[in-house]
């Protein structure tokens, strides 16, 4: 089974529901499916997350609101 990997700080934001969106360069994850979330390769998943929807977007089209959902405070940090 495929899993989604995040750095520990982002995994914690996801679990606390402060990070509700992410940007990925890859297109392997399907909308509507549930995936185990890992922050460490050798440990069991921290939780399972569902991808409700996906959008293809150019980097310059990402809004300030979307960066906040991604767990960043502004576009520069993103």
C-alpha positions as a Markdown table, in Angstrom:
| # | Residue | x | y | z |
|---|---|---|---|---|
| 1 | Unk | 0.0 | 0.0 | 0.0 |
| 2 | Unk | 1.2 | 3.5 | -0.8 |
| 3 | Unk | 1.7 | 5.9 | 2.0 |
| 4 | Unk | 2.1 | 9.7 | 2.3 |
| 5 | Unk | 5.3 | 10.9 | 3.9 |
| 6 | Unk | 5.7 | 14.3 | 5.6 |
| 7 | Unk | 8.3 | 15.8 | 7.8 |
| 8 | Unk | 7.5 | 15.5 | 11.5 |
| 9 | Unk | 6.6 | 19.2 | 11.9 |
| 10 | Unk | 4.1 | 19.0 | 9.1 |
| 11 | Unk | 2.6 | 15.7 | 10.2 |
| 12 | Unk | 2.0 | 17.3 | 13.6 |
| 13 | Unk | 0.2 | 20.2 | 11.9 |
| 14 | Unk | -1.9 | 17.7 | 9.9 |
| 15 | Unk | -2.9 | 15.8 | 13.0 |
| 16 | Unk | -3.8 | 19.0 | 14.8 |
| 17 | Unk | -5.8 | 20.1 | 11.8 |
| 18 | Unk | -3.9 | 23.3 | 11.3 |
| 19 | Unk | -2.5 | 22.0 | 7.9 |
| 20 | Unk | -5.4 | 21.1 | 5.6 |
| 21 | Unk | -3.8 | 21.4 | 2.2 |
| 22 | Unk | -0.5 | 20.4 | 0.6 |
| 23 | Unk | 1.3 | 20.9 | -2.7 |
| 24 | Unk | 2.9 | 17.8 | -4.3 |
| 25 | Unk | 4.9 | 17.6 | -7.5 |
| 26 | Unk | 3.8 | 14.0 | -8.0 |
| 27 | Unk | 0.4 | 12.9 | -9.2 |
| 28 | Unk | 0.3 | 9.4 | -7.6 |
| 29 | Unk | -2.3 | 10.0 | -4.9 |
| 30 | Unk | -6.0 | 9.7 | -5.9 |
| 31 | Unk | -8.8 | 12.0 | -4.6 |
| 32 | Unk | -11.3 | 10.2 | -2.4 |
| 33 | Unk | -8.8 | 7.6 | -1.2 |
| 34 | Unk | -7.4 | 7.1 | 2.3 |
| 35 | Unk | -3.6 | 6.8 | 2.8 |
| 36 | Unk | -1.4 | 6.1 | 5.9 |
| 37 | Unk | 0.6 | 9.1 | 7.0 |
| 38 | Unk | 4.2 | 8.6 | 8.0 |
| 39 | Unk | 6.8 | 11.0 | 9.5 |
| 40 | Unk | 9.4 | 8.3 | 10.0 |
| 41 | Unk | 10.2 | 5.6 | 7.4 |
| 42 | Unk | 10.8 | 2.9 | 10.1 |
| 43 | Unk | 7.9 | 3.6 | 12.4 |
| 44 | Unk | 4.2 | 2.7 | 11.9 |
| 45 | Unk | 1.9 | 5.4 | 10.4 |
| 46 | Unk | 0.8 | 8.1 | 12.7 |
| 47 | Unk | -2.7 | 8.2 | 11.3 |
| 48 | Unk | -4.6 | 7.8 | 8.1 |
| 49 | Unk | -5.7 | 10.8 | 5.9 |
| 50 | Unk | -8.2 | 11.1 | 3.2 |
| 51 | Unk | -7.6 | 13.2 | 0.1 |
| 52 | Unk | -11.0 | 14.9 | -0.5 |
| 53 | Unk | -10.0 | 16.6 | -3.8 |
| 54 | Unk | -7.1 | 17.5 | -6.1 |
| 55 | Unk | -6.4 | 20.5 | -8.3 |
| 56 | Unk | -3.6 | 21.2 | -10.8 |
| 57 | Unk | -2.3 | 24.7 | -10.3 |
| 58 | Unk | 0.7 | 26.8 | -11.3 |
| 59 | Unk | 2.9 | 27.9 | -8.5 |
| 60 | Unk | 2.2 | 31.6 | -9.3 |
| 61 | Unk | -1.5 | 31.0 | -9.0 |
| 62 | Unk | -1.4 | 29.9 | -5.3 |
| 63 | Unk | -3.2 | 32.3 | -3.1 |
| 64 | Unk | -2.3 | 33.6 | 0.4 |
| 65 | Unk | -5.2 | 31.6 | 1.8 |
| 66 | Unk | -3.9 | 28.4 | 0.3 |
| 67 | Unk | -0.5 | 28.9 | 1.9 |
| 68 | Unk | -2.2 | 29.3 | 5.3 |
| 69 | Unk | -4.0 | 26.0 | 4.7 |
| 70 | Unk | -0.7 | 24.4 | 3.9 |
| 71 | Unk | 0.7 | 25.4 | 7.3 |
| 72 | Unk | 2.8 | 28.4 | 6.2 |
| 73 | Unk | 2.4 | 32.0 | 7.3 |
| 74 | Unk | 3.0 | 33.6 | 3.9 |
| 75 | Unk | 3.9 | 33.1 | 0.3 |
| 76 | Unk | 7.6 | 33.7 | 0.9 |
| 77 | Unk | 7.8 | 31.0 | 3.6 |
| 78 | Unk | 5.9 | 28.6 | 1.3 |
